[in-house]
Every structure is written in structure tokens, then in C-alpha cells.
Amino acid sequence: MAPMPWSKLMVTGGVEPTRENLTAWVKAGVFCVGMGSKLFPKDKVAAEDWTYVTDKCKEVLGYIAEARG
């Protein structure tokens, strides 16, 4: 981020819904992250398991908030 500290970067590749991965991205200086299949697994969506999806989203948001301090 040093050459362009005013930039707000969003990463989408290599992002996993884990505390370790999200903490590493936040500490690297990203503004936000994008996740697809790892946050919305096909089997859970096909089964309409919205409780799982909701809980996973809440968990991920908690990891991000924790990493931001």
C-alpha cells in the first residue's frame, strides 16, 4: 500500500472464510474482501440451508471486525 496509500483495495482470489486468512488480508491493508463458493457452498445453497449461510456470514464478519480491532 505504500506507493498508493489512498487506494482502497478489494481482494477476491485466495480469500477463505477463516480467522487466519481474513486476519492476514486485513493486516495487509485491504479495504474489503470478496468471497463466493467458499462462503456459499453449492451443497448448502442447493439444500436451501440458509441458517448455515447466515451463520457463516456472521462468523466471517466477526473475524473481520476482530482483525480490524
Sequence and secondary structure as in RCSB ss.txt:
>XXXX:A:sequence
MAPMPWSKLMVTGGVEPTRENLTAWVKAGVFCVGMGSKLFPKDKVAAEDWTYVTDKCKEVLGYIAEARG
>XXXX:A:secstr
 TT TT   EE TT  SSHHHHHHHHHHT SEE  STTTS HHHHHTT HHHHHHHHHHHHHHHHHHH 
